[in-house]
Amino acid sequence: MLYITHDLLSARLLADEVLVLDEGRVVESGPTLHVIQNAEAPYTQELLDAIPNPLTIR
């Protein structure tokens, strides 16, 4: 199955492997949890920062 999303939280729940594309170029790839925990590309960091954390919402 190919699942295309900007939501890394849903990708974490559905995918074993992930490719992060920025302007059509692969900037990170690998096992989903590894990419999420070790994100290096600025775009991957932006995607992770977009995930709401209910503990920080006031």
N, CA and C atoms as an extended XYZ file, in Angstrom:
174
Properties=species:S:1:pos:R:3:atomname:S:1:resname:S:1:resid:I:1 pbc="F F F"
N         0.841       -1.158        0.000 N   MET     1
C         0.000        0.000        0.000 CA  MET     1
C         0.895        1.233        0.000 C   MET     1
N         0.540        2.205       -0.776 N   LEU     2
C         1.215        3.495       -0.784 CA  LEU     2
C         0.317        4.478       -0.050 C   LEU     2
N         0.858        5.114        0.972 N   TYR     3
C         0.105        6.067        1.779 CA  TYR     3
C         0.834        7.391        1.723 C   TYR     3
N         0.172        8.415        1.194 N   ILE     4
C         0.792        9.733        1.054 CA  ILE     4
C         0.155       10.670        2.061 C   ILE     4
N         0.981       11.311        2.892 N   THR     5
C         0.464       12.190        3.935 CA  THR     5
C         1.523       13.196        4.357 C   THR     5
N         1.083       14.267        4.991 N   HIS     6
C         1.986       15.197        5.659 CA  HIS     6
C         1.986       14.930        7.155 C   HIS     6
N         1.171       13.988        7.582 N   ASP     7
C         0.961       13.687        8.998 CA  ASP     7
C         1.841       12.505        9.419 C   ASP     7
N         2.982       12.793       10.030 N   LEU     8
C         3.891       11.715       10.426 CA  LEU     8
C         3.320       10.858       11.550 C   LEU     8
N         2.381       11.393       12.318 N   LEU     9
C         1.741       10.593       13.356 CA  LEU     9
C         0.945        9.447       12.726 C   LEU     9
N         0.167        9.743       11.707 N   SER    10
C        -0.583        8.672       11.056 CA  SER    10
C         0.359        7.730       10.307 C   SER    10
N         1.424        8.270        9.729 N   ALA    11
C         2.403        7.417        9.054 CA  ALA    11
C         3.037        6.444       10.049 C   ALA    11
N         3.298        6.930       11.255 N   ARG    12
C         3.884        6.071       12.295 CA  ARG    12
C         2.966        4.905       12.623 C   ARG    12
N         1.665        5.164       12.605 N   LEU    13
C         0.704        4.122       12.947 CA  LEU    13
C         0.470        3.137       11.808 C   LEU    13
N         0.679        3.572       10.558 N   LEU    14
C         0.330        2.742        9.399 CA  LEU    14
C         1.504        2.143        8.648 C   LEU    14
N         2.678        2.758        8.749 N   ALA    15
C         3.769        2.367        7.861 CA  ALA    15
C         4.972        1.822        8.614 C   ALA    15
N         5.580        0.797        8.034 N   ASP    16
C         6.836        0.265        8.575 CA  ASP    16
C         8.021        1.081        8.090 C   ASP    16
N         7.927        1.584        6.865 N   GLU    17
C         8.991        2.372        6.244 CA  GLU    17
C         8.407        3.699        5.795 C   GLU    17
N         9.235        4.740        5.788 N   VAL    18
C         8.770        6.057        5.377 CA  VAL    18
C         9.825        6.727        4.509 C   VAL    18
N         9.349        7.499        3.545 N   LEU    19
C        10.192        8.386        2.742 CA  LEU    19
C         9.669        9.790        2.969 C   LEU    19
N        10.527       10.702        3.320 N   VAL    20
C        10.128       12.096        3.467 CA  VAL    20
C        10.637       12.834        2.242 C   VAL    20
N         9.714       13.468        1.514 N   LEU    21
C        10.058       14.207        0.314 CA  LEU    21
C         9.950       15.701        0.586 C   LEU    21
N        10.896       16.447        0.075 N   ASP    22
C        10.846       17.902        0.124 CA  ASP    22
C        11.060       18.387       -1.301 C   ASP    22
N        10.047       19.033       -1.861 N   GLU    23
C        10.080       19.496       -3.242 CA  GLU    23
C        10.445       18.376       -4.207 C   GLU    23
N         9.882       17.181       -3.964 N   GLY    24
C        10.066       16.048       -4.857 CA  GLY    24
C        11.351       15.263       -4.661 C   GLY    24
N        12.163       15.664       -3.706 N   ARG    25
C        13.425       14.960       -3.439 CA  ARG    25
C        13.355       14.251       -2.101 C   ARG    25
N        13.886       13.036       -2.048 N   VAL    26
C        13.912       12.287       -0.792 CA  VAL    26
C        14.949       12.927        0.122 C   VAL    26
N        14.499       13.358        1.329 N   VAL    27
C        15.425       13.962        2.284 CA  VAL    27
C        15.694       13.042        3.467 C   VAL    27
N        14.802       12.078        3.697 N   GLU    28
C        15.020       11.072        4.742 CA  GLU    28
C        14.256        9.818        4.345 C   GLU    28
N        14.776        8.675        4.749 N   SER    29
C        14.071        7.425        4.511 CA  SER    29
C        14.553        6.378        5.498 C   SER    29
N        13.696        5.389        5.716 N   GLY    30
C        14.062        4.287        6.589 CA  GLY    30
C        12.875        3.820        7.398 C   GLY    30
N        13.138        2.992        8.395 N   PRO    31
C        12.064        2.553        9.280 CA  PRO    31
C        11.391        3.779        9.911 C   PRO    31
N        10.089        3.772        9.935 N   THR    32
C         9.324        4.946       10.361 CA  THR    32
C         9.755        5.465       11.723 C   THR    32
N         9.821        4.615       12.708 N   LEU    33
C        10.178        5.055       14.055 CA  LEU    33
C        11.587        5.643       14.091 C   LEU    33
N        12.501        5.044       13.353 N   HIS    34
C        13.874        5.557       13.308 CA  HIS    34
C        13.909        6.970       12.709 C   HIS    34
N        13.199        7.167       11.609 N   VAL    35
C        13.180        8.487       10.970 CA  VAL    35
C        12.570        9.516       11.909 C   VAL    35
N        11.495        9.151       12.589 N   ILE    36
C        10.844       10.089       13.500 CA  ILE    36
C        11.747       10.425       14.691 C   ILE    36
N        12.413        9.438       15.233 N   GLN    37
C        13.252        9.666       16.418 CA  GLN    37
C        14.595       10.300       16.092 C   GLN    37
N        15.040       10.196       14.847 N   ASN    38
C        16.367       10.690       14.465 CA  ASN    38
C        16.303       11.645       13.279 C   ASN    38
N        15.247       12.408       13.190 N   ALA    39
C        15.063       13.318       12.052 CA  ALA    39
C        16.213       14.311       11.966 C   ALA    39
N        16.771       14.428       10.781 N   GLU    40
C        17.873       15.368       10.555 CA  GLU    40
C        17.499       16.466        9.572 C   GLU    40
N        16.673       16.138        8.599 N   ALA    41
C        16.309       17.124        7.580 CA  ALA    41
C        15.391       18.189        8.175 C   ALA    41
N        15.615       19.443        7.832 N   PRO    42
C        14.756       20.512        8.351 CA  PRO    42
C        13.279       20.292        8.036 C   PRO    42
N        12.966       19.784        6.843 N   TYR    43
C        11.561       19.572        6.491 CA  TYR    43
C        10.929       18.494        7.367 C   TYR    43
N        11.671       17.443        7.678 N   THR    44
C        11.151       16.407        8.570 CA  THR    44
C        10.880       16.998        9.945 C   THR    44
N        11.771       17.851       10.414 N   GLN    45
C        11.557       18.525       11.698 CA  GLN    45
C        10.292       19.383       11.663 C   GLN    45
N        10.054       20.082       10.549 N   GLU    46
C         8.833       20.884       10.414 CA  GLU    46
C         7.592       20.007       10.493 C   GLU    46
N         7.626       18.864        9.830 N   LEU    47
C         6.480       17.947        9.881 CA  LEU    47
C         6.249       17.448       11.301 C   LEU    47
N         7.315       17.133       12.000 N   LEU    48
C         7.178       16.669       13.381 CA  LEU    48
C         6.679       17.783       14.298 C   LEU    48
N         7.137       18.999       14.065 N   ASP    49
C         6.688       20.132       14.883 CA  ASP    49
C         5.205       20.436       14.675 C   ASP    49
N         4.654       20.012       13.548 N   ALA    50
C         3.237       20.260       13.248 CA  ALA    50
C         2.308       19.299       13.982 C   ALA    50
N         2.855       18.249       14.582 N   ILE    51
C         2.029       17.287       15.325 CA  ILE    51
C         1.675       17.918       16.661 C   ILE    51
N         0.369       18.101       16.923 N   PRO    52
C        -0.007       18.704       18.198 CA  PRO    52
C         0.324       17.806       19.386 C   PRO    52
N         0.782       18.417       20.426 N   ASN    53
C         1.058       17.688       21.665 CA  ASN    53
C         0.042       18.167       22.700 C   ASN    53
N        -0.916       17.314       23.074 N   PRO    54
C        -1.963       17.758       23.994 CA  PRO    54
C        -1.432       18.207       25.346 C   PRO    54
N        -0.237       17.812       25.713 N   LEU    55
C         0.316       18.211       27.002 CA  LEU    55
C         0.790       19.665       26.995 C   LEU    55
N         1.021       20.225       25.795 N   THR    56
C         1.506       21.602       25.740 CA  THR    56
C         0.410       22.598       25.385 C   THR    56
N        -0.788       22.127       25.075 N   ILE    57
C        -1.894       23.026       24.751 CA  ILE    57
C        -2.528       23.508       26.037 C   ILE    57
N        -2.682       24.813       26.175 N   ARG    58
C        -3.259       25.385       27.391 CA  ARG    58
C        -4.622       25.925       27.131 C   ARG    58
